Amino acid sequence: MRHTRIIVTFYGGPDALQVVEEECPEPKHGEVRVRVLAAGVSLPDLMAREGIHPETPSVPFTPGWDLVGVVDRLGDGVSGIEPGQIVAAMPISGAYAEFVCLRQRELVPVPAGLDAAEAVSLVLNYITAYQMLHRSAKVSPGQRVLIHGAAGGVGTALLQLGRLAGLEMYGTCSSRGTSAVSDLGGIPIDYQQQDFVKEIHDLTSQGVDVVFDSVGGTHIWRSRKALRPGGRVVAYGLTSSLRGGRLASGASGGRHRFRRIAIFGLYIAGGWLLPGRKRVVPYSIQWLKRLRPAFFRQDLIALFDLLHQQKIKPIIAQRFPLAEARHAHEVLGKGGVTGKIVLVPNEPSLGSGAV
Ligand SMILES: NC(=O)c1ccc[n+]([C@@H]2O[C@H](COP(=O)([O-])OP(=O)(O)OC[C@H]3O[C@@H](n4cnc5c(N)ncnc54)[C@H](OP(=O)(O)O)[C@@H]3O)[C@@H](O)[C@H]2O)c1
């Protein structure tokens, strides 16, 4: 049987993505073959395509952090799982494909009746948001938080989960995202027209308890200025390394996985050295998953439960067929996207056969 997958052929722009057709992969010992129903498209995918994300594989590689799919075939030594079951996983790369083979222990069961695109949004974006809120910042009801990039994939997840946690929320976004931010319970601050540090101090007098900073670089220090004494910045992204979906520096063509992470580390350390009892803490979903895999599984199951109870509702910006991955990257790179872009390689919705 043949299938389609997307490969990054060189580090660069969206034209680095190519569609290939080849024999379906066969599951090895301990592996399960999954027919992909939905694969998330996120800024970390664009950064890997450009060769700057710390998790960038060597070329050629198939991008795609997260997926939801149907168990299709079991390798030797696999038990306790049946073909037809719906599962989710975060392979970090490889999800832009019709079929993928994954180790059984990577799979998390998905409850019946969920939409595949909504379910996949929980894997990277909502786990990131949930763990930053409840494991890094340990927020409590009534606290004030500032969410940067609040109309984006992780940003909208932070707003929905923050509202459930009873937080007072402020969110930076461009003018295209202001209505989405207020609909989700945040007070929008247009980062292109307003100085967010000044706005936060005008609106709260003392500053906020926590800032979630996805922008990175010197922005982390500005975020620190929006804190009340004793507050903390959770630094988790490097959105500033891209402009229009391409490298902000203009340089291109190589794999520089650790350069930006080293600079990121310097800014975090710098934040600790400044006076004012304000902390800057880094967050990484992949490192927390490697160090504490049980948290990942536990948090994803809790999030599926919230989705099943309709307490959260991921915003799906657009669904693209797998062969249009390049277009999906162009759209995300251009900016102004509210919520999550999803590739739907096979059926778009989860029906019967869920576990
Ligand atoms: N550490 C982790 O474990 C982890 C996990 C997931 C994601 N991330 C990181 O999180 C970040 C967001 O990812 P995503 O997939 O949610 O991206 P996304 O959907 O593209 O959202 C990014 C948002 O940031 C906004 N933005 C851009 N520049 C900004 C600025 N200077 N100030 C405020 N907002 C700004 C954009 O708004 P406009 O387009 O309207 O300008 C967009 O809404 C990325 O840096 C990604 O690498 C980290």
PDBQT file of the ligand as one rigid body, heavy atoms in Angstrom, charges set to zero:
ROOT
HETATM    1  N1  LIG A 401       8.300  25.941  25.046  1.00  0.00    +0.000 N 
HETATM    2  C1  LIG A 401       7.358  25.149  24.574  1.00  0.00    +0.000 C 
HETATM    3  O1  LIG A 401       7.180  24.038  25.071  1.00  0.00    +0.000 OA
HETATM    4  C2  LIG A 401       6.494  25.603  23.437  1.00  0.00    +0.000 A 
HETATM    5  C3  LIG A 401       5.400  24.825  23.025  1.00  0.00    +0.000 A 
HETATM    6  C4  LIG A 401       4.591  25.306  21.988  1.00  0.00    +0.000 A 
HETATM    7  C5  LIG A 401       4.903  26.523  21.368  1.00  0.00    +0.000 A 
HETATM    8  N2  LIG A 401       5.996  27.219  21.795  1.00  0.00    +0.000 N 
HETATM    9  C6  LIG A 401       6.313  28.547  21.221  1.00  0.00    +0.000 C 
HETATM   10  O2  LIG A 401       5.190  29.366  21.434  1.00  0.00    +0.000 OA
HETATM   11  C7  LIG A 401       5.172  30.393  20.461  1.00  0.00    +0.000 C 
HETATM   12  C8  LIG A 401       3.773  30.495  19.859  1.00  0.00    +0.000 C 
HETATM   13  O3  LIG A 401       3.500  29.334  19.086  1.00  0.00    +0.000 OA
HETATM   14  P1  LIG A 401       2.101  29.168  18.358  1.00  0.00    +0.000 P 
HETATM   15  O4  LIG A 401       2.165  27.910  17.579  1.00  0.00    +0.000 OA
HETATM   16  O5  LIG A 401       1.009  29.425  19.327  1.00  0.00    +0.000 OA
HETATM   17  O6  LIG A 401       2.186  30.393  17.311  1.00  0.00    +0.000 OA
HETATM   18  P2  LIG A 401       1.033  31.239  16.597  1.00  0.00    +0.000 P 
HETATM   19  O7  LIG A 401      -0.235  30.466  16.570  1.00  0.00    +0.000 OA
HETATM   20  O8  LIG A 401       1.612  31.727  15.308  1.00  0.00    +0.000 OA
HETATM   21  O9  LIG A 401       0.842  32.470  17.589  1.00  0.00    +0.000 OA
HETATM   22  C9  LIG A 401       1.826  33.454  17.719  1.00  0.00    +0.000 C 
HETATM   23  C10 LIG A 401       1.102  34.760  18.033  1.00  0.00    +0.000 C 
HETATM   24  O10 LIG A 401       2.050  35.721  18.472  1.00  0.00    +0.000 OA
HETATM   25  C11 LIG A 401       1.639  36.994  17.984  1.00  0.00    +0.000 C 
HETATM   26  N3  LIG A 401       2.819  37.872  18.005  1.00  0.00    +0.000 N 
HETATM   27  C12 LIG A 401       3.833  37.949  17.125  1.00  0.00    +0.000 A 
HETATM   28  N4  LIG A 401       4.736  38.860  17.561  1.00  0.00    +0.000 NA
HETATM   29  C13 LIG A 401       4.276  39.355  18.741  1.00  0.00    +0.000 A 
HETATM   30  C14 LIG A 401       4.736  40.336  19.661  1.00  0.00    +0.000 A 
HETATM   31  N5  LIG A 401       5.873  40.998  19.467  1.00  0.00    +0.000 N 
HETATM   32  N6  LIG A 401       3.996  40.566  20.761  1.00  0.00    +0.000 NA
HETATM   33  C15 LIG A 401       2.836  39.919  20.999  1.00  0.00    +0.000 A 
HETATM   34  N7  LIG A 401       2.332  38.990  20.151  1.00  0.00    +0.000 NA
HETATM   35  C16 LIG A 401       3.057  38.710  19.037  1.00  0.00    +0.000 A 
HETATM   36  C17 LIG A 401       1.067  36.722  16.610  1.00  0.00    +0.000 C 
HETATM   37  O11 LIG A 401       0.118  37.732  16.285  1.00  0.00    +0.000 OA
HETATM   38  P3  LIG A 401      -0.029  38.344  14.796  1.00  0.00    +0.000 P 
HETATM   39  O12 LIG A 401       0.239  37.202  13.825  1.00  0.00    +0.000 OA
HETATM   40  O13 LIG A 401      -1.432  38.841  14.707  1.00  0.00    +0.000 OA
HETATM   41  O14 LIG A 401       0.995  39.417  14.714  1.00  0.00    +0.000 OA
HETATM   42  C18 LIG A 401       0.376  35.358  16.834  1.00  0.00    +0.000 C 
HETATM   43  O15 LIG A 401      -0.990  35.514  17.198  1.00  0.00    +0.000 OA
HETATM   44  C19 LIG A 401       6.272  30.051  19.456  1.00  0.00    +0.000 C 
HETATM   45  O16 LIG A 401       7.425  30.837  19.750  1.00  0.00    +0.000 OA
HETATM   46  C20 LIG A 401       6.542  28.591  19.734  1.00  0.00    +0.000 C 
HETATM   47  O17 LIG A 401       7.837  28.189  19.389  1.00  0.00    +0.000 OA
HETATM   48  C21 LIG A 401       6.775  26.790  22.805  1.00  0.00    +0.000 A 
ENDROOT
TORSDOF 0
